[in-house]
Amino acid sequence: MAEKNIEERRFYRAKQEARFVDEEAVETPQTRDPAYRLAFQDNDFLLREELRPVRFQLELLKPEMMLEEQGIGSTLVIYGSARIPSPDKAQALIDAAVDDRAKIIAQRLADKARYYEEARKLAFLASNSEFRENDGKRHFVVCSGGGPSIMEAANRGAADAGKESIGLNIVLPHEQAPNGYVTPSLSFRFHYFALRKMHFLLRARAVAAFPGGFGTFDEFFELLTLVQTGKVERMPILLYGREFWTRVINFDELLLEGTISPADLDLFQFVETAEEGWDKIREFYELGPEDRATAR
């Protein structure tokens, strides 16, 4: 008689049940009908409007569980434009401009190409840091939106340091793919913007926002709101490019209009270089000098 272990499960796991379905392969009118499919294997059922709460939960759980399993303790999140060129592509962008307006825009984008390099260096510094906590997990792992431009620079900087990095991509109507520097096992795709933004911040210990458009503004202002209202504890929030940010957002006027308080302007700091930004993070967490690497 086979020995029975009191700790063994009595119910089959979902993977086992799914294997039984594959092995069964009985063809009848009943088994061919969609109604007979296991609910968790029925994509048509999972995509019904009524199942949106379930899809929300799945999109929350999958990245959270996988990041936990891979020992990601905290992240440095880098936001920024998907349009700013890398320095080697800046001139080509200007040359491709077809009229005066397009040339002005192309030149301004090209002028911001230096931020591609600063994002890359900042990611390198964070990834190359020897800072560790006693939990055995990795900290200040670089996390970007997984797309091109500033996001690519962030993942590229981590790759320069020989370290892994996270990409949180989003399904869009136009074709797109994660940049080639995202670690494949840390490359996630989202349907819901809200859950993607939540995952940006669940493990964030610092956020760097580079010049960007609507998406960057959305992410930056949501973070400010969460910190301002006490829903998220304070952390270093770095705005790269004072000249850009103060031109496109008049923070002083918001204060004079009375819609924010003077203390709200202390929630973020303007910085220009990777070294300056990493020093702000080190100072906030009181990290020692041994936790600073040299950008290359």
Backbone as JSON, one array per atom type, in Angstrom:
{
  "sequence": "MAEKNIEERRFYRAKQEARFVDEEAVETPQTRDPAYRLAFQDNDFLLREELRPVRFQLELLKPEMMLEEQGIGSTLVIYGSARIPSPDKAQALIDAAVDDRAKIIAQRLADKARYYEEARKLAFLASNSEFRENDGKRHFVVCSGGGPSIMEAANRGAADAGKESIGLNIVLPHEQAPNGYVTPSLSFRFHYFALRKMHFLLRARAVAAFPGGFGTFDEFFELLTLVQTGKVERMPILLYGREFWTRVINFDELLLEGTISPADLDLFQFVETAEEGWDKIREFYELGPEDRATAR",
  "N": [[0.85, -1.2, 0.0], [0.59, 2.19, -0.91], [2.47, 4.77, 0.65], [1.01, 7.42, 2.47], [1.2, 10.9, 2.62], [0.58, 13.22, 5.11], [0.79, 15.89, 4.61], [0.38, 16.27, 1.95], [-1.4, 17.71, -0.82], [-4.93, 17.43, -1.38], [-6.56, 18.28, -3.35], [-6.23, 18.73, -6.85], [-3.79, 20.77, -8.48], [-4.17, 23.78, -10.49], [-2.58, 23.67, -12.82], [-2.27, 20.92, -13.12], [-4.9, 20.12, -13.55], [-5.39, 21.41, -15.97], [-3.64, 19.99, -17.58], [-4.86, 17.49, -17.56], [-7.09, 18.08, -19.09], [-5.92, 18.53, -21.6], [-4.9, 15.99, -22.09], [-7.16, 14.46, -22.14], [-8.83, 15.0, -24.44], [-11.29, 14.3, -25.71], [-13.57, 14.13, -28.29], [-16.58, 15.48, -28.72], [-19.88, 16.8, -29.44], [-20.5, 18.23, -27.16], [-18.06, 18.68, -25.8], [-16.76, 20.25, -27.63], [-18.03, 22.67, -27.58], [-17.82, 26.1, -26.51], [-18.8, 26.47, -23.92], [-17.93, 24.35, -22.41], [-15.29, 24.68, -21.82], [-12.61, 25.04, -19.44], [-12.93, 27.66, -17.14], [-10.71, 29.35, -16.6], [-9.17, 28.93, -18.81], [-10.51, 29.91, -20.9], [-10.45, 32.25, -23.11], [-12.28, 33.93, -24.46], [-14.29, 34.14, -22.58], [-12.89, 35.32, -20.41], [-12.4, 37.81, -21.48], [-14.77, 39.12, -21.49], [-16.97, 41.91, -20.8], [-18.03, 41.88, -18.23], [-16.06, 40.67, -16.75], [-14.09, 42.44, -16.14], [-13.27, 43.32, -13.49], [-11.89, 41.02, -12.65], [-9.82, 40.91, -14.52], [-8.48, 43.24, -13.82], [-7.52, 42.45, -11.32], [-5.81, 40.33, -12.04], [-3.91, 41.72, -13.56], [-2.81, 43.28, -11.64], [-1.73, 41.35, -9.92], [0.08, 39.66, -11.41], [2.62, 41.06, -12.27], [3.43, 41.86, -9.68], [3.79, 39.45, -8.26], [5.79, 38.22, -9.82], [7.92, 40.03, -9.69], [8.44, 39.92, -6.98], [9.22, 37.24, -6.75], [11.58, 37.36, -8.15], [13.22, 38.76, -6.53], [13.19, 41.58, -6.33], [13.57, 44.37, -4.51], [13.35, 47.19, -4.3], [12.89, 50.11, -6.41], [14.33, 52.43, -8.78], [12.61, 54.72, -10.45], [12.27, 55.89, -13.73], [10.96, 58.39, -15.58], [9.95, 59.83, -18.74], [10.15, 61.45, -22.0], [9.08, 59.84, -25.05], [10.11, 60.73, -27.36], [12.42, 62.26, -27.48], [15.55, 62.41, -29.02], [18.42, 60.17, -29.11], [21.82, 61.31, -28.71], [23.29, 60.63, -31.04], [21.37, 60.52, -32.98], [20.25, 62.96, -33.24], [20.9, 65.0, -35.15], [19.96, 63.88, -37.51], [17.25, 63.98, -37.08], [16.75, 66.73, -37.21], [17.5, 67.2, -39.88], [15.48, 65.87, -41.19], [13.28, 67.44, -40.99], [10.53, 69.15, -42.48], [9.45, 71.7, -42.81], [9.39, 75.14, -41.57], [8.21, 75.22, -38.99], [8.37, 72.54, -38.24], [11.12, 72.32, -38.18], [11.83, 73.95, -36.03], [10.69, 72.51, -33.91], [12.08, 70.1, -34.19], [14.68, 70.99, -33.68], [14.48, 71.78, -31.03], [13.91, 69.35, -29.79], [16.27, 68.02, -30.43], [18.04, 69.56, -28.96], [17.51, 68.65, -26.47], [18.68, 66.21, -26.39], [20.79, 65.64, -24.77], [19.7, 64.83, -22.39], [19.06, 62.21, -22.78], [21.53, 60.98, -22.46], [22.03, 61.69, -19.79], [19.99, 60.33, -18.44], [20.73, 57.75, -19.02], [23.22, 57.63, -17.71], [22.42, 58.09, -15.05], [20.9, 55.79, -14.55], [22.92, 53.93, -14.76], [24.54, 54.61, -12.56], [22.79, 54.08, -10.4], [22.3, 51.35, -10.81], [24.82, 50.29, -10.51], [25.37, 50.7, -7.91], [26.42, 49.59, -4.72], [24.7, 49.33, -2.69], [22.88, 47.55, -0.3], [20.25, 45.96, 1.51], [19.39, 44.1, 4.51], [17.58, 42.27, 3.69], [18.14, 40.65, 1.62], [17.38, 41.3, -0.92], [17.35, 42.97, -4.16], [18.05, 46.41, -4.67], [17.04, 49.73, -5.72], [16.63, 49.05, -8.37], [16.5, 49.7, -11.77], [13.67, 51.08, -13.33], [11.59, 51.55, -16.05], [9.26, 52.88, -18.52], [9.6, 51.14, -20.54], [9.69, 51.79, -23.22], [10.86, 53.7, -26.11], [13.54, 56.21, -26.48], [13.98, 58.31, -23.69], [13.18, 56.33, -21.93], [14.37, 54.06, -23.06], [17.02, 54.86, -22.69], [17.25, 54.68, -19.92], [16.95, 51.88, -19.37], [19.09, 51.06, -20.86], [21.28, 52.16, -19.52], [21.31, 50.6, -17.21], [21.93, 48.15, -18.36], [24.49, 48.77, -19.26], [25.84, 48.66, -16.87], [25.78, 46.02, -16.43], [23.55, 44.98, -15.19], [20.18, 43.97, -14.3], [17.02, 45.29, -15.49], [13.77, 46.85, -15.33], [10.86, 46.92, -17.4], [7.85, 48.5, -18.01], [5.53, 48.12, -20.1], [2.87, 49.27, -22.31], [-0.2, 48.44, -23.86], [-0.98, 49.8, -26.95], [-2.88, 51.48, -29.57], [-1.29, 51.76, -31.89], [1.44, 50.0, -33.42], [4.02, 48.74, -31.33], [6.93, 48.0, -29.36], [8.81, 46.62, -26.59], [11.85, 48.3, -25.64], [15.16, 47.17, -26.58], [16.81, 46.84, -24.36], [15.59, 46.15, -22.03], [15.33, 43.79, -19.42], [14.39, 40.58, -20.34], [12.86, 38.83, -18.63], [11.81, 40.65, -16.92], [10.11, 42.22, -18.25], [7.1, 43.65, -18.73], [3.68, 43.79, -19.81], [0.91, 45.95, -20.06], [-2.64, 46.42, -19.98], [-4.26, 48.25, -18.67], [-3.84, 51.59, -17.91], [-3.97, 52.69, -15.34], [-3.24, 50.61, -13.57], [-0.7, 50.09, -14.45], [0.59, 52.5, -13.74], [0.34, 52.27, -10.99], [2.03, 50.1, -10.48], [4.45, 51.25, -11.17], [4.97, 52.73, -8.88], [4.73, 51.09, -6.63], [7.08, 49.84, -5.7], [8.83, 51.89, -5.79], [11.55, 53.9, -4.74], [12.7, 56.19, -5.38], [12.17, 58.73, -7.82], [12.79, 59.86, -11.07], [12.05, 62.39, -13.23], [12.21, 63.18, -16.5], [12.27, 65.61, -19.22], [9.15, 65.58, -20.92], [5.98, 64.56, -22.36], [2.38, 64.42, -22.39], [2.06, 61.88, -21.12], [4.25, 61.71, -19.34], [3.72, 63.96, -17.76], [1.29, 63.17, -16.64], [2.07, 60.94, -15.07], [3.95, 62.15, -13.35], [2.42, 64.17, -12.02], [0.47, 62.63, -10.79], [2.02, 61.22, -8.95], [2.97, 63.4, -7.39], [0.53, 64.24, -6.3], [-0.18, 62.01, -4.77], [1.88, 61.98, -2.86], [1.58, 64.53, -1.75], [-0.94, 64.34, -0.55], [-0.49, 62.45, 1.34], [-0.8, 59.78, 0.77], [1.26, 58.35, -0.19], [4.5, 57.81, 1.07], [7.07, 60.31, 1.49], [9.63, 60.68, -0.94], [12.69, 60.92, -2.87], [12.05, 63.07, -5.51], [12.93, 63.84, -8.58], [13.33, 66.42, -10.87], [14.41, 66.68, -14.03], [16.01, 69.17, -15.72], [15.54, 72.21, -15.24], [14.99, 74.51, -16.77], [13.29, 73.59, -18.81], [11.05, 72.54, -17.33], [10.14, 74.72, -15.78], [9.37, 76.42, -17.75], [7.27, 75.17, -19.11], [5.49, 74.59, -17.07], [4.1, 76.7, -14.77], [5.02, 76.87, -11.8], [5.29, 78.74, -9.74], [3.17, 80.5, -10.19], [1.01, 78.84, -9.67], [1.31, 78.67, -6.94], [0.93, 81.39, -6.18], [-1.66, 81.71, -7.0], [-2.91, 80.39, -5.04], [-3.61, 77.74, -5.08], [-1.89, 75.71, -4.48], [0.31, 74.96, -1.72], [3.15, 76.65, -0.14], [4.81, 74.64, 0.89], [4.36, 72.56, -0.85], [5.99, 72.97, -3.01], [8.34, 71.96, -2.18], [8.28, 69.3, -2.56], [9.57, 68.26, -4.72], [12.69, 68.32, -6.59], [14.86, 70.24, -8.61], [17.21, 69.1, -10.96], [20.22, 68.6, -12.91], [22.25, 66.9, -13.79], [23.36, 63.43, -13.93], [25.0, 62.66, -11.81], [24.42, 64.62, -9.89], [21.72, 64.04, -9.4], [21.85, 61.38, -8.39], [23.34, 61.86, -6.1], [21.45, 63.33, -4.61], [19.61, 61.34, -4.05], [21.18, 59.58, -2.54], [21.76, 61.22, -0.35], [19.2, 61.57, 0.74], [18.55, 59.01, 1.66], [20.63, 58.61, 3.32], [22.94, 57.22, 2.51], [26.18, 55.79, 2.37], [29.45, 56.98, 1.16], [30.56, 54.88, -0.23], [28.57, 53.86, -1.72], [28.37, 55.14, -4.05], [28.83, 55.07, -7.47], [30.84, 55.49, -10.43], [29.91, 57.29, -13.22], [30.07, 56.34, -16.64]],
  "CA": [[0.0, 0.0, 0.0], [1.42, 3.4, -1.02], [2.49, 5.62, 1.84], [0.31, 8.69, 2.29], [1.78, 12.01, 3.38], [-0.5, 14.08, 5.61], [0.96, 17.25, 4.1], [0.06, 16.34, 0.54], [-2.68, 18.3, -1.2], [-5.95, 16.51, -1.83], [-7.09, 18.84, -4.59], [-5.24, 18.94, -7.89], [-3.48, 22.17, -8.83], [-4.74, 24.21, -11.78], [-1.74, 23.17, -13.91], [-2.59, 19.52, -13.31], [-6.23, 20.04, -14.16], [-5.25, 21.81, -17.38], [-2.99, 18.88, -18.28], [-5.88, 16.46, -17.74], [-7.93, 18.52, -20.22], [-5.16, 18.29, -22.83], [-4.74, 14.55, -22.29], [-8.47, 13.86, -22.35], [-9.03, 15.16, -25.89], [-12.48, 13.6, -26.18], [-14.28, 14.98, -29.24], [-18.03, 15.32, -28.82], [-20.5, 18.13, -29.58], [-20.49, 18.94, -25.88], [-16.7, 19.13, -25.45], [-16.33, 21.27, -28.6], [-18.71, 23.94, -27.33], [-17.08, 26.95, -25.57], [-19.32, 26.36, -22.55], [-17.27, 23.25, -21.72], [-13.91, 25.03, -21.49], [-12.32, 25.53, -18.1], [-13.11, 29.12, -17.15], [-9.44, 30.08, -16.65], [-8.57, 28.72, -20.12], [-11.47, 30.42, -21.88], [-10.13, 33.66, -23.36], [-13.5, 34.67, -24.79], [-14.98, 34.41, -21.31], [-12.08, 36.25, -19.62], [-12.42, 39.13, -22.11], [-16.11, 39.72, -21.41], [-17.01, 43.15, -20.03], [-18.32, 41.59, -16.81], [-14.86, 40.12, -16.11], [-13.08, 43.49, -15.95], [-12.64, 43.28, -12.15], [-10.94, 39.9, -12.61], [-8.64, 41.3, -15.29], [-7.77, 44.18, -12.96], [-6.8, 41.71, -10.29], [-4.73, 39.6, -12.68], [-2.88, 42.66, -13.97], [-2.15, 43.69, -10.4], [-1.01, 40.24, -9.3], [1.15, 39.04, -12.19], [3.92, 41.71, -12.07], [3.78, 41.86, -8.27], [4.29, 38.13, -7.89], [7.02, 37.93, -10.53], [8.97, 40.88, -9.14], [8.76, 39.36, -5.67], [9.95, 35.99, -6.96], [12.92, 37.65, -8.67], [14.0, 39.44, -5.51], [13.26, 43.04, -6.53], [13.15, 45.01, -3.28], [12.94, 48.57, -4.55], [13.23, 50.57, -7.75], [14.48, 53.83, -9.2], [11.73, 54.88, -11.61], [12.68, 56.97, -14.62], [9.94, 58.82, -16.53], [10.44, 60.78, -19.73], [9.59, 61.45, -23.34], [9.37, 58.8, -26.03], [10.45, 61.41, -28.62], [13.75, 62.89, -27.43], [16.5, 61.5, -29.69], [19.75, 59.98, -28.56], [22.72, 62.28, -29.36], [23.73, 60.21, -32.37], [20.26, 60.63, -33.92], [19.7, 64.32, -33.14], [21.04, 65.74, -36.4], [19.06, 63.27, -38.5], [15.91, 64.49, -36.8], [16.71, 68.09, -37.76], [17.58, 67.1, -41.34], [14.23, 65.32, -41.73], [12.21, 68.43, -40.84], [10.08, 69.54, -43.83], [9.07, 73.11, -42.88], [9.98, 75.93, -40.5], [7.68, 74.78, -37.7], [8.96, 71.23, -37.95], [12.54, 72.52, -37.86], [11.9, 74.48, -34.66], [10.4, 71.39, -33.0], [13.19, 69.15, -34.28], [15.84, 71.56, -33.02], [14.26, 71.74, -29.57], [14.09, 67.96, -29.38], [17.7, 67.73, -30.52], [18.71, 70.25, -27.85], [17.28, 67.86, -25.25], [19.31, 64.89, -26.54], [21.72, 65.41, -23.64], [18.99, 64.16, -21.31], [19.19, 60.78, -23.04], [22.78, 60.55, -21.82], [21.92, 61.82, -18.33], [19.16, 59.22, -17.97], [21.57, 56.54, -19.12], [24.22, 57.67, -16.63], [21.75, 57.92, -13.76], [20.57, 54.38, -14.42], [24.18, 53.22, -14.51], [24.94, 54.87, -11.18], [21.9, 53.34, -9.49], [22.49, 49.91, -11.0], [26.16, 49.93, -10.08], [25.5, 50.93, -6.48], [26.6, 48.39, -3.92], [23.79, 49.39, -1.55], [22.04, 46.38, -0.04], [19.66, 45.83, 2.83], [19.53, 42.76, 5.04], [16.49, 41.4, 3.24], [18.61, 39.81, 0.54], [16.78, 41.7, -2.19], [18.03, 44.0, -4.92], [17.44, 47.71, -4.46], [17.25, 50.75, -6.75], [16.59, 48.44, -9.7], [15.96, 50.7, -12.7], [12.35, 50.75, -13.89], [11.1, 52.55, -17.01], [8.06, 52.48, -19.24], [9.95, 50.09, -21.48], [9.63, 52.25, -24.6], [12.07, 54.3, -26.7], [14.03, 57.5, -26.01], [14.43, 58.37, -22.31], [12.95, 55.02, -21.35], [15.44, 53.22, -23.57], [18.26, 55.27, -22.04], [17.25, 54.14, -18.55], [17.26, 50.45, -19.42], [20.43, 50.92, -21.44], [22.24, 52.45, -18.46], [21.4, 49.41, -16.36], [22.66, 47.14, -19.13], [25.9, 49.18, -19.23], [26.39, 48.21, -15.58], [25.64, 44.57, -16.36], [22.48, 44.68, -14.25], [18.84, 43.83, -14.85], [16.13, 46.45, -15.35], [12.36, 46.56, -15.53], [10.12, 47.71, -18.38], [6.4, 48.38, -17.86], [4.99, 48.57, -21.38], [1.42, 49.43, -22.36], [-0.8, 48.16, -25.17], [-1.46, 51.0, -27.63], [-3.45, 51.16, -30.89], [-0.26, 51.63, -32.9], [2.4, 48.93, -33.12], [5.19, 49.12, -30.56], [7.54, 46.87, -28.66], [9.76, 47.07, -25.57], [13.21, 48.53, -26.14], [15.98, 45.98, -26.5], [17.65, 46.79, -23.17], [14.81, 45.66, -20.89], [15.55, 42.39, -19.11], [13.19, 39.88, -20.81], [12.03, 38.29, -17.55], [11.26, 41.78, -16.18], [9.39, 43.02, -19.24], [5.68, 43.42, -18.51], [2.78, 44.55, -20.69], [-0.33, 46.28, -19.37], [-3.81, 46.95, -20.69], [-4.81, 49.37, -17.91], [-2.87, 52.62, -17.51], [-4.01, 52.9, -13.89], [-2.47, 49.58, -12.9], [0.71, 50.32, -14.82], [1.1, 53.58, -12.88], [0.45, 51.74, -9.63], [3.24, 49.28, -10.4], [5.61, 52.15, -11.15], [5.19, 53.32, -7.56], [4.67, 50.14, -5.52], [8.42, 49.57, -5.19], [9.68, 53.06, -6.04], [12.2, 54.59, -3.63], [13.07, 57.48, -5.95], [11.63, 58.92, -9.17], [13.41, 60.91, -11.87], [11.2, 62.76, -14.36], [12.9, 63.94, -17.54], [11.3, 66.28, -20.08], [8.23, 64.67, -21.59], [4.69, 65.08, -22.77], [1.2, 64.13, -21.56], [2.27, 60.71, -20.29], [5.18, 62.06, -18.26], [3.0, 64.86, -16.86], [0.31, 62.37, -15.91], [2.79, 60.14, -14.07], [4.57, 63.06, -12.39], [1.41, 64.83, -11.18], [-0.17, 61.63, -9.92], [2.95, 61.0, -7.84], [2.93, 64.57, -6.52], [-0.74, 64.22, -5.58], [-0.13, 60.95, -3.76], [2.76, 62.4, -1.76], [0.96, 65.72, -1.13], [-2.09, 63.93, 0.26], [-0.07, 61.49, 2.34], [-1.08, 58.39, 0.38], [2.59, 57.75, -0.4], [5.52, 58.49, 1.86], [7.99, 61.14, 0.7], [10.81, 60.06, -1.56], [13.29, 61.86, -3.81], [11.41, 63.27, -6.81], [13.9, 64.67, -9.29], [12.91, 66.96, -12.16], [15.59, 66.97, -14.83], [15.85, 70.27, -16.66], [14.77, 73.32, -14.67], [14.56, 75.44, -17.82], [12.14, 72.99, -19.46], [9.9, 72.39, -16.45], [9.6, 76.02, -15.36], [8.77, 77.07, -18.91], [6.01, 74.53, -19.49], [4.61, 74.61, -15.9], [4.42, 77.85, -13.93], [4.79, 76.45, -10.41], [5.15, 79.93, -8.9], [1.82, 81.02, -10.36], [0.12, 77.96, -8.91], [1.43, 79.08, -5.54], [0.33, 82.71, -6.02], [-3.11, 81.54, -7.16], [-3.42, 79.8, -3.81], [-4.09, 76.38, -5.3], [-0.95, 74.83, -3.78], [0.96, 75.64, -0.6], [4.6, 76.75, -0.3], [5.45, 73.36, 1.18], [4.21, 71.65, -1.99], [7.12, 73.17, -3.91], [9.47, 71.22, -1.64], [8.09, 67.87, -2.82], [10.44, 67.85, -5.82], [13.93, 69.07, -6.71], [15.4, 70.35, -9.96], [18.6, 68.66, -11.12], [20.65, 68.66, -14.31], [23.18, 65.83, -14.16], [23.16, 62.14, -13.29], [25.7, 62.66, -10.53], [23.65, 65.44, -8.97], [20.52, 63.31, -9.04], [22.19, 60.24, -7.54], [23.72, 62.41, -4.79], [20.21, 63.67, -3.89], [19.03, 60.08, -3.55], [22.05, 59.08, -1.47], [21.59, 62.07, 0.82], [17.89, 61.32, 1.32], [18.57, 57.73, 2.38], [21.84, 58.59, 4.15], [23.84, 56.17, 2.05], [27.58, 56.17, 2.49], [30.16, 57.28, -0.09], [30.87, 53.65, -0.95], [27.4, 53.51, -2.54], [28.38, 55.95, -5.26], [29.66, 54.56, -8.56], [31.26, 56.53, -11.36], [29.28, 57.16, -14.53], [31.04, 56.24, -17.72]],
  "C": [[0.88, 1.25, 0.0], [1.31, 4.24, 0.24], [1.82, 6.95, 1.54], [0.93, 9.75, 3.21], [0.66, 12.95, 3.8], [-0.42, 15.5, 5.07], [0.61, 17.39, 2.63], [-1.3, 16.98, 0.31], [-3.66, 17.21, -1.62], [-6.65, 17.01, -3.09], [-5.96, 19.0, -5.59], [-5.01, 20.44, -8.1], [-4.03, 22.48, -10.22], [-3.93, 23.68, -12.95], [-2.04, 21.7, -14.19], [-3.94, 19.34, -13.99], [-6.15, 20.39, -15.65], [-4.6, 20.69, -18.19], [-3.98, 17.75, -18.53], [-6.77, 16.8, -18.95], [-7.23, 18.21, -21.53], [-5.06, 16.8, -23.14], [-6.07, 13.87, -22.63], [-8.82, 13.84, -23.84], [-10.2, 14.32, -26.43], [-13.29, 14.54, -27.06], [-15.75, 14.61, -29.29], [-18.62, 16.7, -29.03], [-20.43, 18.93, -28.28], [-19.09, 19.5, -25.57], [-16.18, 20.19, -26.43], [-16.96, 22.63, -28.34], [-17.92, 24.76, -26.31], [-17.55, 26.83, -24.12], [-18.55, 25.33, -21.74], [-15.82, 23.59, -21.32], [-13.78, 25.37, -20.0], [-12.33, 27.05, -18.13], [-11.78, 29.85, -17.3], [-8.67, 29.84, -17.95], [-9.44, 29.27, -21.25], [-11.23, 31.92, -22.09], [-11.36, 34.48, -23.69], [-14.26, 35.04, -23.53], [-14.21, 35.45, -20.5], [-12.12, 37.67, -20.18], [-13.81, 39.77, -22.11], [-16.07, 40.97, -20.52], [-17.21, 42.89, -18.54], [-17.1, 41.11, -16.04], [-13.77, 41.17, -15.9], [-12.47, 43.48, -14.55], [-11.62, 42.14, -12.01], [-9.68, 40.25, -13.36], [-7.81, 42.33, -14.53], [-6.91, 43.43, -11.96], [-5.61, 40.95, -10.88], [-3.58, 40.52, -13.05], [-2.16, 43.25, -12.77], [-1.24, 42.59, -9.88], [0.2, 39.76, -10.1], [2.49, 39.75, -12.0], [4.37, 41.67, -10.61], [4.41, 40.53, -7.86], [5.64, 37.84, -8.56], [8.19, 38.78, -10.03], [9.4, 40.38, -7.77], [9.6, 38.09, -5.83], [11.37, 36.24, -7.45], [13.73, 38.55, -7.74], [14.17, 40.93, -5.7], [12.71, 43.71, -5.28], [12.65, 46.42, -3.47], [13.44, 49.0, -5.92], [13.55, 52.06, -7.78], [13.68, 53.95, -10.48], [12.18, 56.08, -12.42], [11.57, 57.2, -15.65], [10.58, 59.73, -17.58], [9.87, 60.53, -21.11], [9.98, 60.22, -24.15], [9.87, 59.41, -27.34], [11.83, 62.06, -28.63], [14.77, 61.94, -28.05], [17.75, 61.28, -28.85], [20.69, 60.93, -29.3], [23.11, 61.91, -30.78], [22.62, 60.32, -33.42], [19.67, 62.04, -33.98], [19.76, 65.05, -34.47], [20.12, 65.18, -37.48], [17.63, 63.75, -38.31], [15.74, 65.89, -37.37], [16.68, 68.05, -39.28], [16.27, 66.63, -41.96], [13.07, 66.31, -41.65], [11.84, 69.02, -42.21], [9.67, 71.01, -43.94], [9.62, 73.82, -41.64], [9.5, 75.49, -39.11], [8.31, 73.46, -37.28], [10.43, 71.37, -37.57], [12.73, 73.05, -36.44], [11.7, 73.35, -33.65], [11.57, 70.41, -32.99], [14.42, 69.68, -33.55], [15.69, 71.51, -31.5], [14.4, 70.31, -29.04], [15.57, 67.58, -29.38], [18.47, 68.37, -29.37], [18.55, 69.47, -26.54], [17.92, 66.48, -25.32], [20.26, 64.59, -25.39], [21.03, 64.68, -22.49], [18.95, 62.64, -21.52], [20.43, 60.25, -22.32], [22.7, 60.66, -20.3], [21.07, 60.71, -17.74], [19.95, 57.92, -17.99], [22.59, 56.49, -17.99], [23.59, 57.47, -15.26], [21.4, 56.46, -13.53], [21.82, 53.55, -14.15], [24.61, 53.39, -13.06], [24.1, 54.07, -10.19], [22.14, 51.84, -9.59], [23.83, 49.44, -10.46], [26.39, 50.15, -8.59], [25.62, 49.61, -5.75], [25.65, 48.37, -2.72], [22.93, 48.14, -1.46], [21.43, 46.5, 1.35], [19.78, 44.38, 3.28], [18.43, 41.8, 4.6], [16.89, 40.5, 2.09], [18.07, 40.16, -0.82], [17.6, 42.78, -2.87], [17.29, 45.33, -4.79], [17.89, 48.72, -5.52], [17.41, 50.11, -8.13], [15.9, 49.42, -10.63], [14.66, 50.19, -13.31], [11.92, 51.88, -14.82], [9.8, 52.06, -17.63], [8.32, 51.48, -20.34], [9.97, 50.51, -22.94], [10.94, 52.85, -25.1], [12.52, 55.55, -25.95], [14.52, 57.46, -24.56], [14.26, 57.03, -21.62], [14.03, 54.03, -21.78], [16.76, 53.56, -22.87], [18.36, 54.71, -20.64], [17.62, 52.67, -18.54], [18.66, 50.2, -19.98], [21.51, 51.18, -20.39], [22.42, 51.28, -17.52], [22.18, 48.31, -17.07], [24.15, 47.47, -19.18], [26.6, 48.69, -17.97], [26.31, 46.7, -15.43], [24.55, 44.13, -15.42], [21.13, 44.61, -14.96], [18.05, 45.12, -14.67], [14.73, 46.06, -15.79], [11.78, 47.46, -16.62], [8.63, 47.45, -18.22], [5.75, 48.96, -19.1], [3.46, 48.62, -21.32], [0.93, 49.1, -23.76], [-1.37, 49.45, -25.74], [-2.02, 50.62, -29.0], [-2.41, 51.02, -31.98], [0.79, 50.61, -32.45], [3.59, 49.48, -32.34], [5.71, 47.89, -29.84], [8.48, 47.41, -27.6], [11.13, 47.34, -26.21], [14.1, 47.31, -25.82], [16.83, 45.85, -25.26], [16.9, 46.31, -21.93], [15.15, 44.19, -20.67], [14.29, 41.6, -19.48], [12.29, 39.37, -19.69], [11.43, 39.37, -16.67], [10.53, 42.74, -17.11], [7.92, 42.67, -19.16], [4.85, 44.3, -19.45], [1.44, 44.72, -19.99], [-1.41, 46.7, -20.36], [-4.3, 48.22, -20.01], [-3.71, 50.34, -17.48], [-2.81, 52.75, -15.99], [-3.16, 51.87, -13.15], [-0.99, 49.67, -13.24], [1.31, 51.4, -13.93], [1.23, 53.13, -11.44], [1.73, 50.93, -9.47], [4.52, 50.12, -10.48], [5.97, 52.53, -9.72], [5.2, 52.32, -6.41], [6.03, 49.88, -4.89], [9.35, 50.78, -5.32], [10.25, 53.62, -4.74], [12.75, 55.93, -4.07], [12.51, 57.53, -7.37], [12.35, 60.08, -9.84], [12.52, 61.16, -13.08], [11.99, 63.66, -15.3], [11.86, 64.66, -18.41], [10.44, 65.28, -20.86], [6.92, 65.34, -21.91], [3.57, 64.67, -21.82], [1.45, 62.96, -20.61], [3.16, 61.0, -19.11], [4.5, 62.99, -17.26], [2.01, 64.09, -16.0], [0.97, 61.6, -14.77], [3.37, 61.02, -12.97], [3.53, 63.68, -11.46], [0.65, 63.83, -10.32], [0.72, 61.35, -8.72], [2.92, 62.17, -6.87], [1.65, 64.57, -5.68], [-0.73, 63.18, -4.47], [0.74, 61.33, -2.57], [2.13, 63.57, -1.01], [-0.16, 65.33, -0.17], [-1.74, 62.86, 1.3], [-0.4, 60.04, 2.0], [0.21, 57.62, 0.12], [3.59, 58.53, 0.44], [6.47, 59.27, 0.95], [9.17, 60.33, 0.22], [11.46, 61.11, -2.44], [12.52, 61.88, -5.14], [12.26, 64.29, -7.55], [13.33, 65.11, -10.63], [14.16, 67.36, -12.94], [15.28, 68.07, -15.85], [14.98, 71.39, -16.13], [14.19, 74.21, -15.75], [13.32, 74.9, -18.54], [10.92, 73.04, -18.54], [9.3, 73.73, -16.04], [9.02, 76.8, -16.53], [7.4, 76.47, -19.23], [5.01, 74.46, -18.33], [5.02, 75.78, -15.02], [4.07, 77.51, -12.47], [4.56, 77.65, -9.5], [3.75, 80.52, -9.0], [0.79, 80.14, -9.65], [0.13, 78.34, -7.44], [0.71, 80.4, -5.3], [-1.19, 82.66, -6.2], [-3.74, 80.9, -5.93], [-3.88, 78.36, -3.94], [-3.12, 75.31, -4.81], [-0.32, 75.64, -2.66], [2.45, 75.75, -0.85], [5.31, 75.42, -0.06], [5.36, 72.38, 0.01], [5.36, 71.79, -2.98], [8.37, 72.46, -3.41], [9.35, 69.72, -1.89], [9.02, 67.36, -3.91], [11.66, 68.76, -5.86], [14.36, 69.1, -8.17], [16.86, 69.88, -9.96], [18.92, 68.69, -12.61], [21.49, 67.46, -14.72], [22.86, 64.54, -13.41], [23.8, 62.12, -11.91], [24.94, 63.47, -9.48], [22.4, 64.7, -8.49], [20.81, 62.15, -8.1], [22.63, 60.71, -6.15], [22.49, 62.78, -3.97], [19.58, 62.41, -3.28], [19.86, 59.54, -2.39], [21.87, 59.9, -0.19], [20.26, 61.78, 1.52], [17.9, 60.06, 2.18], [19.82, 57.54, 3.25], [22.74, 57.4, 3.8], [25.26, 56.67, 2.11], [28.24, 56.42, 1.15], [30.5, 56.04, -0.9], [29.74, 53.23, -1.87], [27.33, 54.36, -3.8], [29.33, 55.34, -6.28], [30.03, 55.72, -9.45], [30.61, 56.3, -12.71], [30.33, 57.1, -15.61], [30.42, 56.7, -19.02]]
}
